[in-house]
Amino acid sequence: MTLLQLKEINSFYGGIQALKNINIDVNEGEIVTLIGSNGAGKSTTLKTISGQVKPKTGELIYKGENIVKLQSHEIALKGIAHVPEGRRIFSKLTVKENLEMGAFSVKDKKLIAARMEMAFDYFPRLKERINQKGGTMSGGEQQMLAIGRALMMGPSLLMLDEPSMGLAPIIVEQIFEIIEQLNKQGMTILLVEQNAYQALQIAHRGYVIQTGEIQMVGEGKTLMNNEEIKKAYLA
Ligand code: ATP
């Protein structure tokens, strides 16, 4: 079943068109990746889905409903979690407090506790550092915290913007393994990456975006073996 559908999305920053007639489908249970070079429009696509950028035209169909006119917080409450580029955790708050912030809309204390335990199952490191201030954590730990915080709201769709950025290769491996694990447990994931090789390896399907337009779409493995993609993104 289609969970999210972008239909003919056109987004602008002032007079500059960042997204041109974007069509993307994300099916339930999939990892879909969006790859492309710097400035191609990857982050803008996620921001458009989460309501931070309002498209001039086009539709965002989520669970059968057009959510394009909703505000960011309403879209989040519908179950779309956005982990932005650069993590943006609360640096003065502890790990525990950061996670609690992710569940701000949840009233049930037991549910909050259960979700926190689930986050700790994925990221044992966070449990070890439960009282540490977010800002003093390593880049990889902050990324784990940002993903953990997103999980606290119990999303149906998890959108990750460049989770591998600035991390050591071994940490990148760990993060990608966790993304796969989350997906195996049923989470639908939309993954934006410059690290095309790793993203395509774990993705069911991928979209290639270039100067605001979708250039190619296909299965992760098919795209990985495509000569043009190899030259442009996997060199
Ligand atoms: P990167 O990996 O560098 O973030 P990206 O593929 O995510 O690249 P976007 O950040 O979506 O690209 O940017 C798409 C285009 O929109 C670029 O030309 C960029 O300069 C422009 N852009 C992005 N944010 C703004 C903004 N706040 N104001 C004006 N232009 C912007």
Residues whose N, C-alpha, C, O or C-beta is under 5 A from the ligand:
A	BS01	ATP	Y13 A18 S37 N38 G39 A40 G41 K42 S43 T44 T45
